[in-house]
């Protein structure tokens, strides 16, 4: 394609007019090549507008959008996870796929630390005090049951940017941290291979999922693994709900292994109102917000603009996704 031909970009990343103006300005400054940024208001609108697009920016990419975009060369996802946007046609194509990994590391790490402190310090009793106003009983419960994180051991399952960010904060809190990844690495944090997952589950007080959702990890945590966890252990999931068999987790929580769960992601989202998770006393839930923060879209646009400059100048892109591996 001639560099004099106008570059067509479709964005379904934000419906905020301020953010849209910000993206348009960033595209204008990325290269001397003229470019049009077209904003879609819905997935259906994106399908209608994507036919001439060379570049697509969105939270999710669908097969219907792919079929409607014969000129597409590059898709950038605003998320880190790509499992909802991978399908065989895209995997087999020459379309480049990049994501926004790395943005989530610090907010997700702080979510994990905050949730663990909520559990360890028994802050749910402080919440109850607002309603009961019974000083003596709530003070006694907190005093008898609170714990310190210092000295406890944590296993981080998945050791990418998010896993490393979580490990850093937990180490700062005085915890002992080890990790699981595809291959073993020895350093300040011992990273064990996936083959040793079961063995390491038995050795740790806290288990934290940050592993990507792939065909290999779907349903990985199930009725076979939960009984291997330590007595009194805590299970944390900020990865993807599909990695956990939710029915098995609910049954395991009733049995006390794990003793508590801190969950930000679920098998079905939004979490159905009749989910049994809402009624369990040993669960802390948030609606998939651990990676969110007010300036998120702004930071995504910064990443996209940097990659657009690279794309237009023939420089390898940052945050490339291996479509066959799924991350």
MIMARZA-629985 format. One record per residue (C-alpha): chain; x, y, z; residue number from 0; residue in one letter. Coordinates in steps of 0.05 Angstrom, whole numbers, plus 5000, padded with zeros to 4 digits. Example, Ala and Ser with C-alpha at 12.3 -4.5 7.8 and 13.67 -1.06 7.14 Angstrom:
MIMARZA-629985
@chain A	east 5246	north 4910	up 5156	n 0	res a
@chain A	east 5273	north 4979	up 5143	n 1	res s
This chain:
MIMARZA-629985
@chain A	east 5000	north 5000	up 5000	n 0	res x
@chain A	east 5025	north 5069	up 4982	n 1	res x
@chain A	east 5046	north 5112	up 5041	n 2	res x
@chain A	east 5008	north 5169	up 5007	n 3	res x
@chain A	east 4943	north 5132	up 5014	n 4	res x
@chain A	east 4903	north 5154	up 5075	n 5	res x
@chain A	east 4906	north 5107	up 5134	n 6	res x
@chain A	east 4838	north 5086	up 5160	n 7	res x
@chain A	east 4831	north 5070	up 5234	n 8	res x
@chain A	east 4767	north 5048	up 5268	n 9	res x
@chain A	east 4763	north 5055	up 5343	n 10	res x
@chain A	east 4712	north 5022	up 5388	n 11	res x
@chain A	east 4753	north 5036	up 5450	n 12	res x
@chain A	east 4715	north 5094	up 5482	n 13	res x
@chain A	east 4651	north 5132	up 5472	n 14	res x
@chain A	east 4678	north 5190	up 5514	n 15	res x
@chain A	east 4684	north 5252	up 5468	n 16	res x
@chain A	east 4745	north 5277	up 5506	n 17	res x
@chain A	east 4781	north 5211	up 5498	n 18	res x
@chain A	east 4761	north 5208	up 5425	n 19	res x
@chain A	east 4791	north 5277	up 5413	n 20	res x
@chain A	east 4853	north 5254	up 5450	n 21	res x
@chain A	east 4861	north 5194	up 5404	n 22	res x
@chain A	east 4850	north 5234	up 5341	n 23	res x
@chain A	east 4904	north 5283	up 5362	n 24	res x
@chain A	east 4952	north 5226	up 5378	n 25	res x
@chain A	east 4940	north 5196	up 5309	n 26	res x
@chain A	east 4953	north 5263	up 5276	n 27	res x
@chain A	east 5020	north 5268	up 5311	n 28	res x
@chain A	east 5042	north 5197	up 5298	n 29	res x
@chain A	east 5064	north 5206	up 5225	n 30	res x
@chain A	east 5063	north 5251	up 5164	n 31	res x
@chain A	east 5017	north 5201	up 5131	n 32	res x
@chain A	east 4945	north 5226	up 5130	n 33	res x
@chain A	east 4897	north 5185	up 5173	n 34	res x
@chain A	east 4823	north 5182	up 5188	n 35	res x
@chain A	east 4800	north 5158	up 5256	n 36	res x
@chain A	east 4728	north 5134	up 5254	n 37	res x
@chain A	east 4693	north 5121	up 5321	n 38	res x
@chain A	east 4642	north 5065	up 5329	n 39	res x
@chain A	east 4587	north 5068	up 5380	n 40	res x
@chain A	east 4571	north 4993	up 5384	n 41	res x
@chain A	east 4597	north 4926	up 5359	n 42	res x
@chain A	east 4545	north 4929	up 5303	n 43	res x
@chain A	east 4568	north 5000	up 5285	n 44	res x
@chain A	east 4640	north 4975	up 5284	n 45	res x
@chain A	east 4620	north 4921	up 5235	n 46	res x
@chain A	east 4588	north 4973	up 5190	n 47	res x
@chain A	east 4648	north 5019	up 5192	n 48	res x
@chain A	east 4706	north 4970	up 5190	n 49	res x
@chain A	east 4704	north 4951	up 5116	n 50	res x
@chain A	east 4758	north 5001	up 5095	n 51	res x
@chain A	east 4798	north 4998	up 5159	n 52	res x
@chain A	east 4872	north 4979	up 5161	n 53	res x
@chain A	east 4875	north 4986	up 5237	n 54	res x
@chain A	east 4823	north 4969	up 5291	n 55	res x
@chain A	east 4826	north 4990	up 5364	n 56	res x
@chain A	east 4776	north 4957	up 5411	n 57	res x
@chain A	east 4766	north 4920	up 5476	n 58	res x
@chain A	east 4745	north 4859	up 5438	n 59	res x
@chain A	east 4750	north 4834	up 5367	n 60	res x
@chain A	east 4697	north 4788	up 5338	n 61	res x
@chain A	east 4694	north 4740	up 5279	n 62	res x
@chain A	east 4638	north 4782	up 5249	n 63	res x
@chain A	east 4683	north 4843	up 5251	n 64	res x
@chain A	east 4740	north 4803	up 5220	n 65	res x
@chain A	east 4694	north 4780	up 5163	n 66	res x
@chain A	east 4674	north 4852	up 5149	n 67	res x
@chain A	east 4745	north 4878	up 5146	n 68	res x
@chain A	east 4782	north 4852	up 5084	n 69	res x
@chain A	east 4836	north 4907	up 5088	n 70	res x
@chain A	east 4852	north 4897	up 5161	n 71	res x
@chain A	east 4925	north 4890	up 5180	n 72	res x
@chain A	east 4930	north 4905	up 5254	n 73	res x
@chain A	east 4884	north 4898	up 5315	n 74	res x
@chain A	east 4902	north 4930	up 5381	n 75	res x
@chain A	east 4862	north 4908	up 5442	n 76	res x
@chain A	east 4852	north 4954	up 5502	n 77	res x
@chain A	east 4855	north 4893	up 5548	n 78	res x
@chain A	east 4911	north 4848	up 5569	n 79	res x
@chain A	east 4871	north 4784	up 5561	n 80	res x
@chain A	east 4859	north 4762	up 5489	n 81	res x
@chain A	east 4819	north 4698	up 5500	n 82	res x
@chain A	east 4753	north 4732	up 5482	n 83	res x
@chain A	east 4783	north 4757	up 5416	n 84	res x
@chain A	east 4818	north 4695	up 5389	n 85	res x
@chain A	east 4784	north 4652	up 5337	n 86	res x
@chain A	east 4813	north 4607	up 5284	n 87	res x
@chain A	east 4807	north 4654	up 5225	n 88	res x
@chain A	east 4846	north 4708	up 5262	n 89	res x
@chain A	east 4898	north 4658	up 5287	n 90	res x
@chain A	east 4910	north 4633	up 5216	n 91	res x
@chain A	east 4912	north 4702	up 5186	n 92	res x
@chain A	east 4969	north 4751	up 5177	n 93	res x
@chain A	east 4932	north 4804	up 5218	n 94	res x
@chain A	east 4977	north 4830	up 5273	n 95	res x
@chain A	east 4948	north 4827	up 5344	n 96	res x
@chain A	east 4974	north 4870	up 5401	n 97	res x
@chain A	east 4946	north 4882	up 5471	n 98	res x
@chain A	east 4954	north 4930	up 5529	n 99	res x
@chain A	east 4989	north 4886	up 5579	n 100	res x
@chain A	east 5029	north 4920	up 5633	n 101	res x
@chain A	east 4977	north 4974	up 5647	n 102	res x
@chain A	east 4943	north 4930	up 5697	n 103	res x
@chain A	east 5003	north 4907	up 5738	n 104	res x
@chain A	east 5002	north 4961	up 5792	n 105	res x
@chain A	east 4927	north 4968	up 5802	n 106	res x
@chain A	east 4917	north 4893	up 5803	n 107	res x
@chain A	east 4975	north 4884	up 5852	n 108	res x
@chain A	east 4944	north 4936	up 5898	n 109	res x
@chain A	east 4876	north 4902	up 5892	n 110	res x
@chain A	east 4907	north 4836	up 5913	n 111	res x
@chain A	east 4944	north 4867	up 5972	n 112	res x
@chain A	east 4882	north 4906	up 5992	n 113	res x
@chain A	east 4837	north 4845	up 5988	n 114	res x
@chain A	east 4886	north 4803	up 6028	n 115	res x
@chain A	east 4889	north 4857	up 6082	n 116	res x
@chain A	east 4813	north 4860	up 6083	n 117	res x
@chain A	east 4813	north 4785	up 6097	n 118	res x
@chain A	east 4872	north 4783	up 6145	n 119	res x
@chain A	east 4850	north 4843	up 6187	n 120	res x
@chain A	east 4778	north 4818	up 6188	n 121	res x
@chain A	east 4751	north 4884	up 6163	n 122	res x
@chain A	east 4684	north 4852	up 6148	n 123	res x
@chain A	east 4672	north 4856	up 6223	n 124	res x
@chain A	east 4684	north 4931	up 6219	n 125	res x
@chain A	east 4632	north 4934	up 6164	n 126	res x
@chain A	east 4584	north 4896	up 6209	n 127	res x
@chain A	east 4597	north 4945	up 6266	n 128	res x
@chain A	east 4565	north 5001	up 6223	n 129	res x
@chain A	east 4500	north 4962	up 6229	n 130	res x
@chain A	east 4504	north 4928	up 6297	n 131	res x
@chain A	east 4540	north 4986	up 6333	n 132	res x
@chain A	east 4562	north 4934	up 6384	n 133	res x
@chain A	east 4632	north 4957	up 6403	n 134	res x
@chain A	east 4650	north 4899	up 6449	n 135	res x
@chain A	east 4629	north 4841	up 6404	n 136	res x
@chain A	east 4661	north 4868	up 6341	n 137	res x
@chain A	east 4725	north 4887	up 6377	n 138	res x
@chain A	east 4730	north 4817	up 6406	n 139	res x
@chain A	east 4719	north 4784	up 6338	n 140	res x
@chain A	east 4772	north 4826	up 6304	n 141	res x
@chain A	east 4822	north 4817	up 6361	n 142	res x
@chain A	east 4815	north 4742	up 6363	n 143	res x
@chain A	east 4815	north 4728	up 6288	n 144	res x
@chain A	east 4858	north 4780	up 6254	n 145	res x
@chain A	east 4924	north 4758	up 6224	n 146	res x
@chain A	east 4987	north 4790	up 6197	n 147	res x
@chain A	east 5009	north 4777	up 6126	n 148	res x
@chain A	east 5083	north 4780	up 6145	n 149	res x
@chain A	east 5112	north 4711	up 6145	n 150	res x
@chain A	east 5055	north 4679	up 6106	n 151	res x
@chain A	east 5072	north 4645	up 6040	n 152	res x
@chain A	east 5041	north 4660	up 5972	n 153	res x
@chain A	east 5041	north 4622	up 5907	n 154	res x
@chain A	east 5031	north 4666	up 5845	n 155	res x
@chain A	east 5006	north 4622	up 5788	n 156	res x
@chain A	east 5028	north 4658	up 5725	n 157	res x
@chain A	east 5088	north 4703	up 5727	n 158	res x
@chain A	east 5079	north 4756	up 5674	n 159	res x
@chain A	east 5075	north 4831	up 5686	n 160	res x
@chain A	east 5015	north 4825	up 5733	n 161	res x
@chain A	east 5045	north 4766	up 5772	n 162	res x
@chain A	east 5111	north 4803	up 5781	n 163	res x
@chain A	east 5075	north 4866	up 5805	n 164	res x
@chain A	east 5036	north 4826	up 5856	n 165	res x
@chain A	east 5098	north 4791	up 5880	n 166	res x
@chain A	east 5134	north 4857	up 5891	n 167	res x
@chain A	east 5079	north 4884	up 5937	n 168	res x
@chain A	east 5072	north 4819	up 5975	n 169	res x
@chain A	east 5147	north 4816	up 5988	n 170	res x
@chain A	east 5143	north 4888	up 6013	n 171	res x
@chain A	east 5089	north 4866	up 6061	n 172	res x
@chain A	east 5136	north 4813	up 6089	n 173	res x
@chain A	east 5106	north 4753	up 6054	n 174	res x
@chain A	east 5146	north 4695	up 6025	n 175	res x
@chain A	east 5131	north 4689	up 5951	n 176	res x
@chain A	east 5142	north 4636	up 5898	n 177	res x
@chain A	east 5111	north 4628	up 5830	n 178	res x
@chain A	east 5089	north 4579	up 5776	n 179	res x
@chain A	east 5102	north 4590	up 5702	n 180	res x
@chain A	east 5113	north 4548	up 5639	n 181	res x
@chain A	east 5186	north 4537	up 5656	n 182	res x
@chain A	east 5230	north 4540	up 5718	n 183	res x
@chain A	east 5270	north 4603	up 5735	n 184	res x
@chain A	east 5313	north 4613	up 5796	n 185	res x
@chain A	east 5325	north 4682	up 5825	n 186	res x
@chain A	east 5299	north 4725	up 5882	n 187	res x
@chain A	east 5233	north 4691	up 5870	n 188	res x
@chain A	east 5235	north 4617	up 5854	n 189	res x
@chain A	east 5191	north 4603	up 5793	n 190	res x
@chain A	east 5171	north 4530	up 5789	n 191	res x
@chain A	east 5147	north 4496	up 5725	n 192	res x
@chain A	east 5073	north 4482	up 5716	n 193	res x
@chain A	east 5087	north 4408	up 5727	n 194	res x
@chain A	east 5099	north 4423	up 5801	n 195	res x
@chain A	east 5034	north 4462	up 5812	n 196	res x
@chain A	east 5002	north 4408	up 5855	n 197	res x
@chain A	east 5064	north 4401	up 5899	n 198	res x
@chain A	east 5069	north 4477	up 5910	n 199	res x
@chain A	east 4995	north 4484	up 5926	n 200	res x
@chain A	east 5006	north 4442	up 5988	n 201	res x
@chain A	east 5061	north 4488	up 6013	n 202	res x
@chain A	east 5029	north 4557	up 6009	n 203	res x
@chain A	east 4980	north 4598	up 6051	n 204	res x
@chain A	east 4955	north 4640	up 5993	n 205	res x
@chain A	east 4945	north 4620	up 5920	n 206	res x
@chain A	east 4937	north 4676	up 5869	n 207	res x
@chain A	east 4917	north 4665	up 5796	n 208	res x
@chain A	east 4944	north 4712	up 5743	n 209	res x
@chain A	east 4955	north 4660	up 5689	n 210	res x
@chain A	east 4927	north 4674	up 5618	n 211	res x
@chain A	east 4863	north 4639	up 5597	n 212	res x
@chain A	east 4880	north 4588	up 5543	n 213	res x
@chain A	east 4854	north 4520	up 5521	n 214	res x
@chain A	east 4906	north 4490	up 5568	n 215	res x
@chain A	east 4885	north 4530	up 5629	n 216	res x
@chain A	east 4810	north 4527	up 5621	n 217	res x
@chain A	east 4780	north 4494	up 5683	n 218	res x
@chain A	east 4850	north 4483	up 5711	n 219	res x
@chain A	east 4828	north 4495	up 5783	n 220	res x
@chain A	east 4775	north 4444	up 5799	n 221	res x
@chain A	east 4754	north 4391	up 5849	n 222	res x
@chain A	east 4820	north 4355	up 5839	n 223	res x
@chain A	east 4864	north 4414	up 5859	n 224	res x
@chain A	east 4825	north 4449	up 5914	n 225	res x
@chain A	east 4832	north 4392	up 5965	n 226	res x
@chain A	east 4908	north 4398	up 5957	n 227	res x
@chain A	east 4908	north 4469	up 5986	n 228	res x
@chain A	east 4931	north 4480	up 6058	n 229	res x
@chain A	east 4883	north 4483	up 6116	n 230	res x
@chain A	east 4862	north 4556	up 6125	n 231	res x
@chain A	east 4888	north 4577	up 6057	n 232	res x
@chain A	east 4863	north 4634	up 6014	n 233	res x
@chain A	east 4847	north 4630	up 5940	n 234	res x
@chain A	east 4853	north 4693	up 5897	n 235	res x
@chain A	east 4831	north 4700	up 5824	n 236	res x
@chain A	east 4846	north 4763	up 5784	n 237	res x
@chain A	east 4860	north 4725	up 5720	n 238	res x
@chain A	east 4798	north 4697	up 5684	n 239	res x
@chain A	east 4737	north 4662	up 5710	n 240	res x
@chain A	east 4744	north 4607	up 5658	n 241	res x
@chain A	east 4807	north 4581	up 5693	n 242	res x
@chain A	east 4765	north 4559	up 5752	n 243	res x
@chain A	east 4709	north 4509	up 5754	n 244	res x
@chain A	east 4662	north 4554	up 5793	n 245	res x
@chain A	east 4616	north 4499	up 5817	n 246	res x
@chain A	east 4676	north 4461	up 5844	n 247	res x
@chain A	east 4702	north 4524	up 5878	n 248	res x
@chain A	east 4635	north 4536	up 5913	n 249	res x
@chain A	east 4634	north 4463	up 5937	n 250	res x
@chain A	east 4707	north 4470	up 5960	n 251	res x
@chain A	east 4692	north 4534	up 5999	n 252	res x
@chain A	east 4636	north 4499	up 6035	n 253	res x
@chain A	east 4685	north 4444	up 6054	n 254	res x
@chain A	east 4737	north 4495	up 6078	n 255	res x
@chain A	east 4791	north 4484	up 6026	n 256	res x
@chain A	east 4804	north 4539	up 6010	n 257	res x
@chain A	east 4780	north 4573	up 6074	n 258	res x
@chain A	east 4768	north 4639	up 6038	n 259	res x
@chain A	east 4766	north 4665	up 5967	n 260	res x
@chain A	east 4780	north 4735	up 5940	n 261	res x
@chain A	east 4749	north 4739	up 5871	n 262	res x
@chain A	east 4748	north 4793	up 5817	n 263	res x
@chain A	east 4731	north 4749	up 5757	n 264	res x
@chain A	east 4677	north 4697	up 5744	n 265	res x
@chain A	east 4656	north 4643	up 5696	n 266	res x
@chain A	east 4597	north 4686	up 5673	n 267	res x
@chain A	east 4601	north 4761	up 5674	n 268	res x
@chain A	east 4563	north 4799	up 5698	n 269	res x
@chain A	east 4559	north 4749	up 5756	n 270	res x
@chain A	east 4486	north 4725	up 5757	n 271	res x
@chain A	east 4445	north 4754	up 5814	n 272	res x
@chain A	east 4426	north 4684	up 5837	n 273	res x
@chain A	east 4499	north 4660	up 5841	n 274	res x
@chain A	east 4512	north 4622	up 5904	n 275	res x
@chain A	east 4577	north 4660	up 5912	n 276	res x
@chain A	east 4537	north 4720	up 5939	n 277	res x
@chain A	east 4511	north 4679	up 5997	n 278	res x
@chain A	east 4576	north 4647	up 6020	n 279	res x
@chain A	east 4605	north 4679	up 6082	n 280	res x
@chain A	east 4677	north 4664	up 6064	n 281	res x
@chain A	east 4681	north 4702	up 5998	n 282	res x
@chain A	east 4701	north 4773	up 5980	n 283	res x
@chain A	east 4675	north 4795	up 5911	n 284	res x
@chain A	east 4686	north 4854	up 5865	n 285	res x
@chain A	east 4656	north 4861	up 5794	n 286	res x
@chain A	east 4719	north 4852	up 5751	n 287	res x
@chain A	east 4751	north 4919	up 5770	n 288	res x
@chain A	east 4820	north 4900	up 5795	n 289	res x
@chain A	east 4854	north 4926	up 5732	n 290	res x
@chain A	east 4811	north 4988	up 5723	n 291	res x
@chain A	east 4830	north 5060	up 5740	n 292	res x
@chain A	east 4805	north 5128	up 5718	n 293	res x
@chain A	east 4860	north 5142	up 5668	n 294	res x
@chain A	east 4859	north 5073	up 5637	n 295	res x
@chain A	east 4835	north 5093	up 5567	n 296	res x
@chain A	east 4884	north 5151	up 5566	n 297	res x
@chain A	east 4941	north 5102	up 5579	n 298	res x
@chain A	east 4915	north 5054	up 5526	n 299	res x
@chain A	east 4915	north 5112	up 5476	n 300	res x
@chain A	east 4987	north 5127	up 5494	n 301	res x
@chain A	east 5007	north 5055	up 5481	n 302	res x
@chain A	east 4968	north 5054	up 5416	n 303	res x
@chain A	east 4999	north 5120	up 5392	n 304	res x
@chain A	east 5069	north 5094	up 5406	n 305	res x
@chain A	east 5054	north 5030	up 5368	n 306	res x
@chain A	east 5022	north 5069	up 5311	n 307	res x
@chain A	east 5087	north 5108	up 5302	n 308	res x
@chain A	east 5124	north 5042	up 5300	n 309	res x
@chain A	east 5074	north 5012	up 5252	n 310	res x
@chain A	east 5079	north 5070	up 5203	n 311	res x
@chain A	east 5155	north 5069	up 5206	n 312	res x
@chain A	east 5164	north 4994	up 5198	n 313	res x
@chain A	east 5190	north 4984	up 5269	n 314	res x
@chain A	east 5168	north 4920	up 5307	n 315	res x
@chain A	east 5107	north 4933	up 5350	n 316	res x
@chain A	east 5106	north 4929	up 5426	n 317	res x
@chain A	east 5061	north 4880	up 5463	n 318	res x
@chain A	east 5054	north 4831	up 5405	n 319	res x
@chain A	east 5008	north 4772	up 5420	n 320	res x
@chain A	east 5028	north 4702	up 5399	n 321	res x
@chain A	east 4961	north 4683	up 5370	n 322	res x
@chain A	east 4976	north 4608	up 5371	n 323	res x
@chain A	east 4997	north 4608	up 5444	n 324	res x
@chain A	east 4940	north 4654	up 5464	n 325	res x
@chain A	east 4981	north 4708	up 5500	n 326	res x
